[in-house]
Amino acid sequence: EGEWVCKVCGYSYNRGECASLFFEEQSAGFCCPQCSGSCQRYAKKIGNCVGTMHDGGDAPILIFSFGGVALTIAFGIWAVNNL
């Protein structure tokens, strides 16, 4: 319970628009009605501040993305020199 805000677009979760369910009762497939962001993109509003959920954030995605780019570049250099 409490107010939940989409970190992508700023939409405030409204029980009345979402089958009268509290945010915590929504299924894992719930998306923001305004921007279609996933439920992991919501944060709980405490006073005037918006907190973040401890879901690991985007760090794993960024690490693997940069790793993939580095491997692609390395393979390209190897291919140019050896093929």
TASULZI-V66862 format. One record per pair of residues at least 24 apart in sequence whose ideal C-beta (glycine too) atoms are under 8 Angstrom apart, sorted by the first residue. I is the first residue (numbers start at 0). J is the second residue. D is the distance in whole Angstrom. If there is no record, write none. Layout:
[[I:J:D] [I:J:D]]
This chain:
[[1:43:6] [1:44:7] [1:45:8] [2:43:7] [2:44:4] [3:41:5] [3:42:7] [3:43:6] [3:44:7] [4:41:7] [4:42:6] [4:43:8] [4:44:5] [4:49:5] [5:31:5] [5:33:7] [5:34:6] [5:36:5] [5:40:6] [5:41:6] [6:36:8] [6:40:5] [6:41:7] [6:42:5] [6:49:7] [6:51:8] [7:31:7] [7:34:5] [7:36:4] [7:40:5] [8:33:5] [8:34:4] [8:36:7] [10:34:7] [11:44:8] [12:41:7]]
